[in-house]
Amino acid sequence: MKANELKVLAIKSLEDVKGQNIVCLDVKEMTSVCDYMIVVTGTSNRHLKSLTDELGKTVKQAGAKVNGMEGQNQTEWILVDLGDVIVHAMLSATRELYDLEALWSITAERAENEIL
């Protein structure tokens, strides 16, 4: 699956489980680790777990691979490695503290703009 298709699939999955403030960062020119980083906010530990569990199921059903998930036991920040797409699912306070969008110093576009 191409990186762009995987990005769209991941965003749709996160939207389906009511992920909040979904932002997709195009980092192709900044790192060789991945092409896109998606940051999403969950409302609770349980919601973060649901977001990432559903994302994993959706990706596998589409025939793509989940390379790994980190942080499921702490559940204030769960990282999902989809290869060309990395997803950071975070509680609001954690997201504010680490501010990945500013850290990467790029203009982030809202996910709905990316899909169109």
Secondary structure as the mmCIF struct_conf table of DSSP 4:
data_model
#
loop_
_struct_conf.conf_type_id
_struct_conf.id
_struct_conf.beg_label_comp_id
_struct_conf.beg_label_asym_id
_struct_conf.beg_label_seq_id
_struct_conf.end_label_comp_id
_struct_conf.end_label_asym_id
_struct_conf.end_label_seq_id
HELX_RH_AL_P HELX_RH_AL_P1 ALA A 3 ASP A 16
TURN_TY1_P TURN_TY1_P1 VAL A 17 LYS A 18
STRN STRN1 GLN A 20 ASP A 26
TURN_TY1_P TURN_TY1_P2 LYS A 28 MET A 30
BEND BEND1 SER A 32 VAL A 33
BEND BEND2 ASP A 35 ASP A 35
STRN STRN2 TYR A 36 GLY A 42
BEND BEND3 THR A 43 SER A 44
HELX_RH_AL_P HELX_RH_AL_P2 ASN A 45 GLN A 61
TURN_TY1_P TURN_TY1_P3 ALA A 62 GLY A 63
STRN STRN3 GLY A 68 GLU A 70
TURN_TY1_P TURN_TY1_P4 GLN A 72 GLN A 74
BEND BEND4 GLU A 76 GLU A 76
STRN STRN4 TRP A 77 ASP A 81
BEND BEND5 GLY A 83 ASP A 84
STRN STRN5 VAL A 85 LEU A 91
HELX_RH_AL_P HELX_RH_AL_P3 SER A 92 TYR A 98
HELX_RH_AL_P HELX_RH_AL_P4 LEU A 100 LEU A 103
TURN_TY1_P TURN_TY1_P5 TRP A 104 SER A 105
BEND BEND6 ILE A 106 ILE A 106
STRN STRN6 GLU A 109 ARG A 110
HELX_RH_AL_P HELX_RH_AL_P5 ALA A 111 ILE A 115
#
